[in-house]
C-alpha cells in the first residue's frame, strides 16, 4: 500500500486535483481510486507504481465519462457515454456493466427476435440464436439413441430410440430461443438501464454512429464519448460453383425438414459438432476435410482419439484429404458434390463449416480512421482500436472466438473505461469444450505448444474404458492427459476426451488458471467411483520432454549427458 500510494512522476496528487476540478467531482474520483486499488488486488494486478499510474489515468478518464450524462444537459455535445454496435455476448455484457457504473448506454441490434435470413442472429448474438445454445439442445437430442443403445446391457429389455421428430424439436427450440431473446431485452438490459434500439450501426467519425432503424429504414445520427463494436462473425463459404446451394451453421437451425443424407465440409469444432449431431439424429453423414486430420490446433492425442472414437462408435463417413470443387443441384432438389479427386456423392443437404470471418461490412470504419486486418479489427489488451474512442470485442477482433471470452472482453472494457479499474483482457489458460461424442475438454497448452514454450515437461496420460460403458460392454474409451512444466511443477495443460468433459473441465480450468501444481493435483482426494478421479491419481509420467525433445525415460537423458 505504501508503494502504491507513494507519488510517482506524472501522477496527479489529490491537492493538485482539488485545485483544478470541482470538489464533489474530485471526491468521487479519489473514492474511485481507492476502489481501484482494492480491485487491483481482487484481480491480482501487481501493485506497482506503473500499474497504479495507468489505473489512475483510466479512473480519471472513466470518472469524466461517467459524469457525461449529467453534463449533457449543460451543453456537452455527446448523446451517450457509450454506444454499442451489436447485441451479442460481448456487447450485451459491456452495456450492462457500463450502465452499472453510471454510464448512459445505447445498444444497437438489428433484431430483437430471432429468425431467418438476412439476419439470423438477434439480441443475444450468434450464441443465443444460431450458435452455442440451440446447438447444445441438438447435442442433447442426438445422444439419446446412444444412451438407449446401452440399456439392454443394464437389464432394460426392448428399449428402442423410436423416431426423431424434427418439427417437434424445432418448434420447442424456437420457443426457447424466443424466451431467451425476451430475457436479454426485458430483464438483463432493461433492468440495467440500457437503451435498446432495433437498428444496425455504422461509424460517422470517431464519436458518432449512424443508426439504420430496422423497422422504418430511416437513418438517425447519435454521438458518443466511446463506441464499442461487437458485431461478431459470419460463416465463410469458398467460391466454388454451386456454393449458393450449401447451408451453414445459420441455416441449419431453420431447415423445414431433416435431411436424410448430408455432406458436412470442414475440420473445425463446428463441423465436427454438427456431423456428430446429425449422425445421432439419424441422418447419413459424410464429413469431408481437406487436411490429414481434423481439429488443427488442438492437442494431437485428442485429435487422434476423437478420430478413433468417431470411426468405431458412429456412422459418420470420415473423408480426409477431400475437398469439394463443385455442388450441382439436381431436378429433384438433391445435391451432388463433386470432389477435387473426381469422386461424387448425391445428398439432401451440404453444410459448410470452414471458418468464420468478421462481420465488418457496412461499419464504415474508414470514417473514423479505424484500422482493420482483413475482415477483423485489431485491438490492444484493453480492446481499444487504434482510435482511442473506438473499442471492439468478441469475434470481430479475431482473438479467441468463444462466447465466454467475448463476455470477459466486454466486462473488462466496461470496468476499465467506466468503472475506474485497470482490467486488461487475459487470454491465457482459457478452458473450452468441443461438444462431439465424446466431448473434448481442454485448458492451457497442447503438448506441442508446451514443449516449444517450456522445454522440459512431464506428460501424464491415461486411456481407459469408463465404468458406464464397460458394464454394458461398449467399446467406448476415455483419454486424460496432464502436461506439467518440469521446472516449476505447474500444470500447464489438461486435455480430456470423455462424457461430460465440458462440465468436468470447468472445475479443472479454475485450478489451472490459479496456477495449480502437479503436487496440488496429487494432494487432492478423488471422488470415487468417477472417471474424473483419474486426474488426481496419475502418479508416473508416461514420457518426458527435456530441452524440447521427447524422451521415454529420464534414464535416456542421463545416458545422453554422460555420453
PyMOL commands that set and color helices and strands:
alter all, ss='L'
color gray80, all
select helices_A, chain A and resi 2-5+14-20+23-42+49-66+68-72+89-100+125-130+132-149+151-154+166-192+243-245+251-254+269-280+300-313+365-367+394-397+403-418+447-454+467-471+501-513+518-522+532-536+554-562
alter helices_A, ss='H'
color red, helices_A
select strands_A, chain A and resi 80-85+105-109+195-203+208-213+219-229+233-235+261-265+284-289+317-320+324-329+335-339+344-347+349-352+356-358+390-392+432-434+439-444+457-464+478-485+491-498+543-546+549-551
alter strands_A, ss='S'
color yellow, strands_A
deselect
rebuild
show_as cartoon
